[in-house]
Structure formats: C-alpha cells, structure tokens
Amino acid sequence: MQDEHAALGQRAQGGVQRLARDAQTLGEQGLRAPSPPLVPATLTEPVAPVTVDRTPPARISPPLRGAGWLDGDSCCRLGAHRGAVSPIDGQLWAPERFAIDYVQTDPAGRMMTGPPTDIASYPYVGSDIFAVADGPVVGLVGDLPQQPPGMSPSGLTLQQYGGDHVVQDIDGGRYAFSAHLQTGNPLNLAVGQQLTRGQVVGKLGNSGNTDAPHLHFHVMDRPDPLAANGLPFEFDSFTLEGRVTSEESLQQGTAGPVPFRIDRRLPVGAVTPPGWFARREHRRGKTGTTAVVAPPVTPDDRSGESAGVSAVTVVEPSPSRDVTRDD
C-alpha cells in the first residue's frame, strides 16, 4: 500500500512540475509572439450602398427683411426640425431637416412685449414674406384660421399642419415653402402665377401647427410640404448681428417678454467663424455674406467645435441686388 501511495505521489508531483514548465513555456512564447486577435484591427462590413448627393445648395434670397430676425430652430442639431420624420403613404419623409423658424426681436431684444397668449404681444405679426427666387406658385392655402398663441393646436389634419402657406417652384427640382401665414390672400396669388424674387407672397401669422407667430421656411424636393425631403440652401446676403448665448436664454425669451441674452461681439462684416461655410461677396460696391445653413459655434468657442449649446443666430438682410433694407 505504501508503495502505491508513493507512486501516486510521485506521479502527481511530476504532473505539477510538467504544468509549471508548460505554463513557463507558454508565458515566454506569449511574450515573444502574442496570439493573433480574434478580429482584425480594421474590420470592414458592407451594409447598404448610400448615394451622396453632390448637388450644390440652392442659392436664394432671405424670405424676410429688416433687423433682428432670430433663427429660433434650424437644421443642425437633433431638434424639432432635424428629427421630424413622417410616415406618409408607406414612405418615410424628412421635409424639415434644413428648415428655419423665424421670429423677430424688438430693440430691447424681446420676442414679445406682453402675455404670450395675446397675439398683439408679437409686434412682427403681419410682416411681409418675400419670394426667395423666380418661379411659379405650385401650392397655395389661405383659408385656415389663426391659432391663439401660447399652446399648440389639436385635431389638425396633415393638410392643415402648414397653415396658410405658399409653395413656389424655384427650379432644379426645388420648392420653397413659407408656412403659418395670415389668413386670406391679400395679394390675389394663384397657382401657376409666376413670381419674381423679392415679390411679397404673404404676411407672417400664426396658422396651422404653431404655438407662437413665426415664419417656418424650408426648401424641399417635392411640392408637398410634408411628403418631401428637405434640401440645403444658402442665402445670397445677410448680416450676422449676434447669437443667443444659451438654451436657457432661448427658452426664457420664448416663454415671456424677457429679452434674449445676445452676444453681439462679432462685428458686422467680420469673417464668419468656422462652421458657417460663409464667404464674403462684393456687389455694386457693397459687401454681403453668403452662408449655408450649418452648425453655428458658441460665443466661447471660436474654433468651430460645438460645445453642446444651441447657439441661435440673429440675422439681418443686407443691402443687395435682390434684398434691400430700409434704414
């Protein structure tokens, strides 16, 4: 029995020694030649082909004139416009991805002068809306009522979301959409009527899916305001006045008669910071700025990298061949 136990012990000890030697050998080999990774350093997996549209943005005139027009919501963060994807007739459409909502600030920097539920608190109601290019009217609604501000309406059909509006064919498979206008057709426009750049097409109002007076403007690839995809555009001329400094200020200024905190340190006519893809232009001895709607930078971030603040732009159309300003 003792001999058997001794033999078993020797075999066990020998096994342990072999395991130790194997572990040492593996460790040395591992240091000299590591095992290959489970996946390659660069992994390429075809998913789905994507066609990138290289068509240059439509170049148009601003749809408004005057000072203090505030870009309250535009293209370049995942907000109400950028994230608006609508399932219509079995397809997904993103008509508003480059859209802009315009409100106007008064000399004190306020959007409204009284209670937000009173339409009379918004001095810019009734401002002229202008054709942004030459082209015919292809869509027109003018019989929808004005909505009381301060709350979003309910029970609207898809056809009523844009409120009273004008759709204009601006050529090249592009259509300009101006929405939430005042009720009526004071200019007696008609579908098929040819418009010229700078012609008045309506008045800023509060019709359709809106909780405060504003102009909703976008360019799209089809004449249907919702069953279409938004297209990028650039304005031929505007003057950058400043930027709202924070999301908090934006919310306060749209909730009551509180001035927006606007950083006006960027001089008029200064080179536009990176991210605006802007260039200077000289026409008839005057200087304007062209800018593609693109991510703005925050006042404290001059490098062009976003700091996560929704910097909203106040713009003022500059004197130019097509858009003028009454000084």
FENHU-V765781 format. One record per backbone hydrogen bond with DSSP energy under -0.5 kcal/mol. NH is the residue of the N-H (numbers start at 1). CO is the residue of the C=O. E is the energy in kcal/mol with one decimal. If there is no record, write none. Layout:
nh co e
NH CO E
NH CO E
//
This chain:
nh co e
5 1 -2.5
6 2 -2.5
7 3 -2.3
8 4 -2.5
9 5 -2.4
10 6 -2.4
11 7 -2.5
12 8 -2.5
13 9 -2.7
14 10 -2.6
15 11 -2.3
16 12 -2.4
17 13 -2.3
18 14 -2.3
19 15 -2.4
20 16 -2.3
21 17 -2.6
22 18 -2.9
23 19 -2.6
24 20 -2.4
25 21 -2.7
26 22 -2.9
27 23 -2.5
28 24 -2.4
29 25 -2.7
30 26 -2.8
31 27 -2.0
32 28 -1.9
33 29 -3.6
43 41 -0.5
44 42 -0.6
45 43 -0.5
52 50 -0.6
53 51 -0.6
54 52 -0.6
58 232 -1.5
60 58 -0.6
60 234 -2.8
61 132 -2.2
69 315 -1.4
70 68 -0.5
70 103 -3.8
71 313 -3.5
72 70 -1.4
72 101 -2.7
73 101 -0.7
79 77 -2.1
83 79 -2.1
84 81 -1.7
85 83 -1.1
86 93 -3.0
88 86 -0.9
88 91 -2.6
91 88 -1.4
93 86 -2.1
96 84 -0.5
97 94 -0.9
99 96 -1.9
100 217 -2.5
101 73 -1.5
102 100 -0.6
102 215 -2.8
103 70 -1.8
105 68 -2.6
106 110 -2.4
109 106 -2.7
113 121 -2.6
118 115 -1.8
119 117 -0.6
121 118 -2.3
122 119 -1.4
123 121 -0.8
125 122 -1.8
126 204 -2.4
127 124 -2.0
129 202 -2.5
130 63 -2.3
131 199 -2.8
135 195 -2.2
137 193 -2.4
138 167 -2.9
139 167 -1.6
141 165 -2.2
147 206 -3.3
150 211 -3.2
151 148 -0.6
160 157 -1.2
161 157 -0.6
161 158 -1.0
163 160 -1.4
164 181 -0.5
165 141 -1.2
166 178 -2.0
167 139 -2.8
168 176 -2.5
169 136 -2.6
170 168 -0.7
170 174 -1.9
171 174 -0.5
174 171 -0.6
175 220 -2.2
176 168 -2.8
177 218 -2.8
178 166 -2.3
179 216 -2.5
180 162 -2.5
181 164 -3.0
182 203 -2.6
184 142 -3.5
188 185 -2.2
192 137 -3.2
193 190 -2.4
195 135 -2.3
198 131 -2.7
199 196 -2.3
201 129 -3.2
202 129 -1.0
204 127 -2.7
205 180 -1.3
208 145 -0.6
209 161 -2.4
210 208 -1.7
214 205 -1.2
215 102 -2.0
216 179 -1.1
216 214 -0.6
217 100 -2.6
217 215 -0.6
218 177 -1.7
219 231 -0.5
220 175 -2.4
221 229 -1.6
225 223 -0.6
228 226 -1.8
230 94 -2.8
231 219 -2.9
234 58 -2.9
235 291 -1.3
236 60 -2.4
238 289 -0.7
239 316 -3.4
240 238 -0.5
241 239 -0.6
241 314 -2.0
242 314 -1.0
243 263 -1.7
244 312 -2.2
245 261 -2.6
250 246 -1.8
251 247 -2.4
252 248 -2.4
253 249 -2.5
254 250 -1.4
255 251 -0.6
255 252 -0.7
256 252 -1.0
258 256 -2.9
260 109 -3.0
262 260 -0.9
263 243 -3.5
263 261 -0.5
264 262 -0.8
267 265 -0.7
270 267 -2.2
276 273 -1.4
279 290 -1.7
281 288 -2.0
283 286 -2.5
286 283 -2.5
288 281 -2.2
290 279 -2.2
291 235 -0.8
292 276 -0.8
292 277 -0.6
293 233 -1.5
294 292 -0.5
301 298 -2.0
304 301 -0.9
311 309 -1.7
312 244 -0.5
312 310 -0.6
314 242 -2.1
315 69 -3.5
315 313 -0.6
316 239 -2.0
317 66 -0.7
320 323 -1.6
327 325 -0.8
//
